[in-house]
Amino acid sequence: MGKGGRSKRIDVVYSTNPNFQYSEEEEDVAETLPPSQQKLYVSLDKKQRGGKVVTLVEGFVGNDDDLSDLGKALKNACGVGGSAKEGEILLQGDHRDKSVKFLESKGYIVKRKGG
């Protein structure tokens, strides 16, 4: 076991079985669904953002790398900054129309949420 191996098995206290092998739980890696099976929601949000308006894209199912790639492409298409984390993509400003058109062109099922 490498460095830090003991901290991962903190739940095991003691085993009297001489043949006991500790097995670490594997992390569930979210598999990215194809765009045609994903339903994304595009909305406008300004809660807890100091009055600034952001376009919020929610509902992405997949791993963080694919989310980051989609976020980067979306930010590039809209010409704005933002972030992509925890299944959400934030774009600075109101870019709902551009976002919906871009995501639909990539094959995603897109719904507008809110007003």
C-alpha positions, 0 to 999 in steps of 0.5 A: 500500500502506498502513502495514505493507504491507512486513511482510506480504511478508517472504518475497519478496526480489527479482523480476526480472520487470518485470510482477510483482505481489505478491499477499497470501494471503487468510486462510481464514475458517472458515465456520460449519456449521449446527447440525445438521451440528455434533457438539459434545462436552461434558465436565468439566475441571479440569486446570491450573485450580487445582483449579477445575472447568469445563464444556468444550464442544469441536468447534465449527466456524465463525468466532470471532463465531459461537463467541462468540455461542454461548458468550454464549448458553450462559453466559447460559442457565447463569447463569455466567461463562466464555470462548469461544475457539479452538473451545472454550467454557468455563463455570465450574463443572459445568453439563454437563446444562444445556449438553447440554439447551441445545445440543440445543434449538438443534439441535446434535448433542451427545455427553457425553465422560468420566465 
